[in-house]
């Protein structure tokens, strides 16, 4: 079965975890649209044609629940 390239947004404030997630996504044939440590950094990318996101709940500038709601409203996992 064919594999579809997805643009993935990573929101994770731990640098090692972020790097690990980025490597994992790329190993599975996805493009990392951004690896952000804060909501402020990630928010513009949510509107920038991503296909999915991996969100840490508690990042540098707060909780990512608002980002998760925006992603859900757009039908994005």
N, CA, C and O atoms as a GROMACS GRO file, in nm:
protein
  308
    1UNK      N    1   0.084  -0.118   0.000
    1UNK     CA    2   0.000   0.000   0.000
    1UNK      C    3   0.089   0.124   0.000
    1UNK      O    4   0.192   0.125   0.068
    2UNK      N    5   0.052   0.228  -0.074
    2UNK     CA    6   0.131   0.350  -0.086
    2UNK      C    7   0.136   0.430   0.043
    2UNK      O    8   0.046   0.423   0.126
    3UNK      N    9   0.242   0.504   0.057
    3UNK     CA   10   0.263   0.586   0.176
    3UNK      C   11   0.252   0.732   0.134
    3UNK      O   12   0.317   0.775   0.038
    4UNK      N   13   0.171   0.808   0.203
    4UNK     CA   14   0.149   0.948   0.171
    4UNK      C   15   0.239   1.036   0.257
    4UNK      O   16   0.241   1.025   0.379
    5UNK      N   17   0.314   1.124   0.191
    5UNK     CA   18   0.396   1.221   0.262
    5UNK      C   19   0.305   1.318   0.335
    5UNK      O   20   0.211   1.372   0.277
    6UNK      N   21   0.333   1.339   0.459
    6UNK     CA   22   0.259   1.436   0.539
    6UNK      C   23   0.356   1.540   0.593
    6UNK      O   24   0.471   1.510   0.625
    7UNK      N   25   0.306   1.664   0.602
    7UNK     CA   26   0.381   1.772   0.666
    7UNK      C   27   0.339   1.774   0.812
    7UNK      O   28   0.223   1.802   0.844
    8UNK      N   29   0.434   1.745   0.902
    8UNK     CA   30   0.405   1.730   1.043
    8UNK      C   31   0.464   1.847   1.121
    8UNK      O   32   0.578   1.886   1.100
    9UNK      N   33   0.383   1.903   1.211
    9UNK     CA   34   0.428   2.005   1.304
    9UNK      C   35   0.457   1.938   1.438
    9UNK      O   36   0.374   1.863   1.490
   10UNK      N   37   0.574   1.964   1.494
   10UNK     CA   38   0.610   1.912   1.626
   10UNK      C   39   0.616   2.029   1.722
   10UNK      O   40   0.685   2.128   1.698
   11UNK      N   41   0.542   2.017   1.833
   11UNK     CA   42   0.548   2.119   1.938
   11UNK      C   43   0.594   2.048   2.066
   11UNK      O   44   0.517   1.978   2.132
   12UNK      N   45   0.720   2.068   2.098
   12UNK     CA   46   0.786   1.997   2.209
   12UNK      C   47   0.900   2.085   2.260
   12UNK      O   48   0.985   2.127   2.182
   13UNK      N   49   0.901   2.113   2.389
   13UNK     CA   50   1.004   2.202   2.443
   13UNK      C   51   1.128   2.130   2.497
   13UNK      O   52   1.225   2.196   2.534
   14UNK      N   53   1.127   2.000   2.501
   14UNK     CA   54   1.248   1.926   2.540
   14UNK      C   55   1.329   1.900   2.412
   14UNK      O   56   1.282   1.829   2.323
   15UNK      N   57   1.449   1.957   2.402
   15UNK     CA   58   1.525   1.946   2.277
   15UNK      C   59   1.553   1.802   2.232
   15UNK      O   60   1.543   1.772   2.113
   16UNK      N   61   1.588   1.714   2.325
   16UNK     CA   62   1.618   1.576   2.286
   16UNK      C   63   1.493   1.503   2.236
   16UNK      O   64   1.499   1.429   2.138
   17UNK      N   65   1.380   1.523   2.304
   17UNK     CA   66   1.256   1.461   2.260
   17UNK      C   67   1.216   1.515   2.123
   17UNK      O   68   1.172   1.439   2.036
   18UNK      N   69   1.231   1.645   2.104
   18UNK     CA   70   1.197   1.707   1.977
   18UNK      C   71   1.281   1.648   1.863
   18UNK      O   72   1.229   1.615   1.757
   19UNK      N   73   1.412   1.636   1.886
   19UNK     CA   74   1.500   1.578   1.784
   19UNK      C   75   1.463   1.434   1.754
   19UNK      O   76   1.465   1.392   1.638
   20UNK      N   77   1.428   1.358   1.857
   20UNK     CA   78   1.388   1.218   1.839
   20UNK      C   79   1.259   1.209   1.757
   20UNK      O   80   1.248   1.128   1.665
   21UNK      N   81   1.161   1.294   1.790
   21UNK     CA   82   1.036   1.295   1.714
   21UNK      C   83   1.060   1.334   1.569
   21UNK      O   84   1.004   1.274   1.477
   22UNK      N   85   1.143   1.435   1.549
   22UNK     CA   86   1.174   1.480   1.413
   22UNK      C   87   1.238   1.367   1.332
   22UNK      O   88   1.200   1.343   1.217
   23UNK      N   89   1.335   1.299   1.392
   23UNK     CA   90   1.402   1.188   1.322
   23UNK      C   91   1.304   1.076   1.291
   23UNK      O   92   1.309   1.018   1.182
   24UNK      N   93   1.216   1.046   1.385
   24UNK     CA   94   1.117   0.939   1.364
   24UNK      C   95   1.023   0.974   1.249
   24UNK      O   96   0.995   0.889   1.164
   25UNK      N   97   0.974   1.098   1.246
   25UNK     CA   98   0.884   1.139   1.138
   25UNK      C   99   0.954   1.129   1.002
   25UNK      O  100   0.896   1.080   0.905
   26UNK      N  101   1.078   1.176   0.996
   26UNK     CA  102   1.152   1.172   0.870
   26UNK      C  103   1.184   1.029   0.828
   26UNK      O  104   1.182   0.998   0.709
   27UNK      N  105   1.213   0.942   0.925
   27UNK     CA  106   1.239   0.801   0.893
   27UNK      C  107   1.117   0.734   0.831
   27UNK      O  108   1.130   0.640   0.753
   28UNK      N  109   0.999   0.783   0.868
   28UNK     CA  110   0.875   0.727   0.814
   28UNK      C  111   0.828   0.801   0.689
   28UNK      O  112   0.714   0.783   0.644
   29UNK      N  113   0.915   0.884   0.633
   29UNK     CA  114   0.887   0.948   0.506
   29UNK      C  115   0.806   1.076   0.513
   29UNK      O  116   0.752   1.120   0.412
   30UNK      N  117   0.797   1.136   0.629
   30UNK     CA  118   0.722   1.260   0.644
   30UNK      C  119   0.817   1.380   0.645
   30UNK      O  120   0.936   1.366   0.675
   31UNK      N  121   0.763   1.494   0.612
   31UNK     CA  122   0.838   1.620   0.619
   31UNK      C  123   0.800   1.689   0.749
   31UNK      O  124   0.682   1.702   0.780
   32UNK      N  125   0.899   1.735   0.823
   32UNK     CA  126   0.871   1.811   0.945
   32UNK      C  127   0.858   1.958   0.905
   32UNK      O  128   0.955   2.022   0.866
   33UNK      N  129   0.735   2.009   0.917
   33UNK     CA  130   0.707   2.147   0.878
   33UNK      C  131   0.765   2.245   0.978
   33UNK      O  132   0.790   2.361   0.944
   34UNK      N  133   0.787   2.199   1.100
   34UNK     CA  134   0.845   2.283   1.203
   34UNK      C  135   0.857   2.205   1.331
   34UNK      O  136   0.774   2.119   1.362
   35UNK      N  137   0.961   2.236   1.407
   35UNK     CA  138   0.979   2.179   1.540
   35UNK      C  139   0.988   2.299   1.634
   35UNK      O  140   1.089   2.369   1.638
   36UNK      N  141   0.882   2.321   1.709
   36UNK     CA  142   0.868   2.442   1.790
   36UNK      C  143   0.867   2.408   1.938
   36UNK      O  144   0.820   2.302   1.979
   37UNK      N  145   0.919   2.500   2.019
   37UNK     CA  146   0.924   2.481   2.164
   37UNK      C  147   0.817   2.562   2.236
   37UNK      O  148   0.805   2.555   2.358
   38UNK      N  149   0.737   2.640   2.160
   38UNK     CA  150   0.637   2.725   2.224
   38UNK      C  151   0.512   2.737   2.137
   38UNK      O  152   0.515   2.711   2.017
   39UNK      N  153   0.404   2.777   2.201
   39UNK     CA  154   0.279   2.800   2.130
   39UNK      C  155   0.295   2.917   2.034
   39UNK      O  156   0.248   2.911   1.920
   40UNK      N  157   0.360   3.023   2.079
   40UNK     CA  158   0.379   3.141   1.995
   40UNK      C  159   0.454   3.107   1.866
   40UNK      O  160   0.423   3.161   1.760
   41UNK      N  161   0.550   3.020   1.876
   41UNK     CA  162   0.629   2.979   1.760
   41UNK      C  163   0.547   2.886   1.669
   41UNK      O  164   0.561   2.892   1.546
   42UNK      N  165   0.463   2.802   1.727
   42UNK     CA  166   0.388   2.703   1.650
   42UNK      C  167   0.262   2.759   1.585
   42UNK      O  168   0.223   2.713   1.477
   43UNK      N  169   0.197   2.856   1.649
   43UNK     CA  170   0.066   2.905   1.603
   43UNK      C  171   0.064   2.943   1.455
   43UNK      O  172  -0.029   2.902   1.386
   44UNK      N  173   0.160   3.018   1.403
   44UNK     CA  174   0.155   3.053   1.261
   44UNK      C  175   0.165   2.931   1.169
   44UNK      O  176   0.110   2.932   1.059
   45UNK      N  177   0.235   2.827   1.214
   45UNK     CA  178   0.253   2.708   1.131
   45UNK      C  179   0.125   2.626   1.121
   45UNK      O  180   0.108   2.551   1.025
   46UNK      N  181   0.036   2.638   1.219
   46UNK     CA  182  -0.092   2.566   1.214
   46UNK      C  183  -0.173   2.613   1.094
   46UNK      O  184  -0.251   2.537   1.037
   47UNK      N  185  -0.154   2.738   1.055
   47UNK     CA  186  -0.226   2.796   0.941
   47UNK      C  187  -0.149   2.779   0.810
   47UNK      O  188  -0.192   2.829   0.707
   48UNK      N  189  -0.036   2.710   0.814
   48UNK     CA  190   0.056   2.708   0.701
   48UNK      C  191   0.058   2.574   0.627
   48UNK      O  192   0.164   2.532   0.581
   49UNK      N  193  -0.054   2.508   0.614
   49UNK     CA  194  -0.061   2.389   0.531
   49UNK      C  195   0.000   2.263   0.588
   49UNK      O  196   0.056   2.183   0.514
   50UNK      N  197  -0.010   2.244   0.720
   50UNK     CA  198   0.037   2.118   0.777
   50UNK      C  199  -0.072   2.011   0.762
   50UNK      O  200  -0.188   2.043   0.739
   51UNK      N  201  -0.032   1.887   0.775
   51UNK     CA  202  -0.125   1.775   0.765
   51UNK      C  203  -0.157   1.712   0.899
   51UNK      O  204  -0.261   1.648   0.915
   52UNK      N  205  -0.068   1.730   0.996
   52UNK     CA  206  -0.086   1.671   1.129
   52UNK      C  207   0.012   1.737   1.225
   52UNK      O  208   0.104   1.808   1.183
   53UNK      N  209  -0.009   1.713   1.354
   53UNK     CA  210   0.082   1.768   1.454
   53UNK      C  211   0.099   1.671   1.570
   53UNK      O  212   0.010   1.592   1.602
   54UNK      N  213   0.216   1.679   1.632
   54UNK     CA  214   0.245   1.608   1.755
   54UNK      C  215   0.266   1.716   1.860
   54UNK      O  216   0.357   1.798   1.849
   55UNK      N  217   0.181   1.716   1.963
   55UNK     CA  218   0.184   1.823   2.062
   55UNK      C  219   0.221   1.771   2.200
   55UNK      O  220   0.158   1.678   2.251
   56UNK      N  221   0.321   1.832   2.260
   56UNK     CA  222   0.346   1.817   2.404
   56UNK      C  223   0.238   1.903   2.470
   56UNK      O  224   0.205   2.009   2.418
   57UNK      N  225   0.184   1.861   2.580
   57UNK     CA  226   0.077   1.938   2.645
   57UNK      C  227   0.131   2.064   2.710
   57UNK      O  228   0.073   2.172   2.694
   58UNK      N  229   0.241   2.052   2.784
   58UNK     CA  230   0.293   2.163   2.863
   58UNK      C  231   0.426   2.209   2.803
   58UNK      O  232   0.528   2.143   2.818
   59UNK      N  233   0.423   2.324   2.733
   59UNK     CA  234   0.544   2.377   2.670
   59UNK      C  235   0.585   2.509   2.736
   59UNK      O  236   0.523   2.552   2.833
   60UNK      N  237   0.686   2.572   2.682
   60UNK     CA  238   0.747   2.690   2.744
   60UNK      C  239   0.648   2.800   2.782
   60UNK      O  240   0.661   2.860   2.888
   61UNK      N  241   0.551   2.827   2.695
   61UNK     CA  242   0.460   2.939   2.721
   61UNK      C  243   0.316   2.897   2.750
   61UNK      O  244   0.223   2.974   2.728
   62UNK      N  245   0.298   2.775   2.799
   62UNK     CA  246   0.164   2.734   2.841
   62UNK      C  247   0.125   2.595   2.794
   62UNK      O  248   0.209   2.514   2.756
   63UNK      N  249  -0.004   2.570   2.797
   63UNK     CA  250  -0.062   2.441   2.756
   63UNK      C  251  -0.104   2.451   2.609
   63UNK      O  252  -0.146   2.557   2.563
   64UNK      N  253  -0.095   2.341   2.536
   64UNK     CA  254  -0.124   2.340   2.392
   64UNK      C  255  -0.269   2.306   2.359
   64UNK      O  256  -0.299   2.274   2.244
   65UNK      N  257  -0.359   2.311   2.457
   65UNK     CA  258  -0.499   2.274   2.431
   65UNK      C  259  -0.562   2.362   2.323
   65UNK      O  260  -0.640   2.313   2.242
   66UNK      N  261  -0.530   2.491   2.321
   66UNK     CA  262  -0.584   2.581   2.219
   66UNK      C  263  -0.537   2.541   2.079
   66UNK      O  264  -0.616   2.544   1.985
   67UNK      N  265  -0.410   2.504   2.066
   67UNK     CA  266  -0.360   2.456   1.937
   67UNK      C  267  -0.432   2.328   1.896
   67UNK      O  268  -0.468   2.310   1.780
   68UNK      N  269  -0.452   2.238   1.992
   68UNK     CA  270  -0.522   2.112   1.962
   68UNK      C  271  -0.663   2.139   1.913
   68UNK      O  272  -0.710   2.074   1.820
   69UNK      N  273  -0.733   2.235   1.975
   69UNK     CA  274  -0.867   2.270   1.930
   69UNK      C  275  -0.866   2.324   1.786
   69UNK      O  276  -0.949   2.287   1.704
   70UNK      N  277  -0.769   2.412   1.758
   70UNK     CA  278  -0.759   2.467   1.621
   70UNK      C  279  -0.732   2.357   1.519
   70UNK      O  280  -0.789   2.358   1.410
   71UNK      N  281  -0.647   2.263   1.554
   71UNK     CA  282  -0.618   2.151   1.464
   71UNK      C  283  -0.744   2.067   1.442
   71UNK      O  284  -0.775   2.030   1.329
   72UNK      N  285  -0.817   2.037   1.550
   72UNK     CA  286  -0.938   1.957   1.538
   72UNK      C  287  -1.042   2.028   1.452
   72UNK      O  288  -1.109   1.965   1.370
   73UNK      N  289  -1.056   2.160   1.471
   73UNK     CA  290  -1.152   2.238   1.390
   73UNK      C  291  -1.119   2.231   1.242
   73UNK      O  292  -1.209   2.238   1.158
   74UNK      N  293  -0.992   2.216   1.209
   74UNK     CA  294  -0.949   2.207   1.070
   74UNK      C  295  -0.947   2.062   1.021
   74UNK      O  296  -0.912   2.036   0.906
   75UNK      N  297  -0.985   1.969   1.106
   75UNK     CA  298  -0.988   1.827   1.067
   75UNK      C  299  -0.851   1.763   1.062
   75UNK      O  300  -0.831   1.665   0.990
   76UNK      N  301  -0.756   1.818   1.137
   76UNK     CA  302  -0.619   1.765   1.134
   76UNK      C  303  -0.588   1.684   1.259
   76UNK      O  304  -0.621   1.725   1.370
   77UNK      N  305  -0.525   1.568   1.240
   77UNK     CA  306  -0.486   1.487   1.356
   77UNK      C  307  -0.367   1.545   1.430
   77UNK      O  308  -0.322   1.489   1.530
   0.00000   0.00000   0.00000
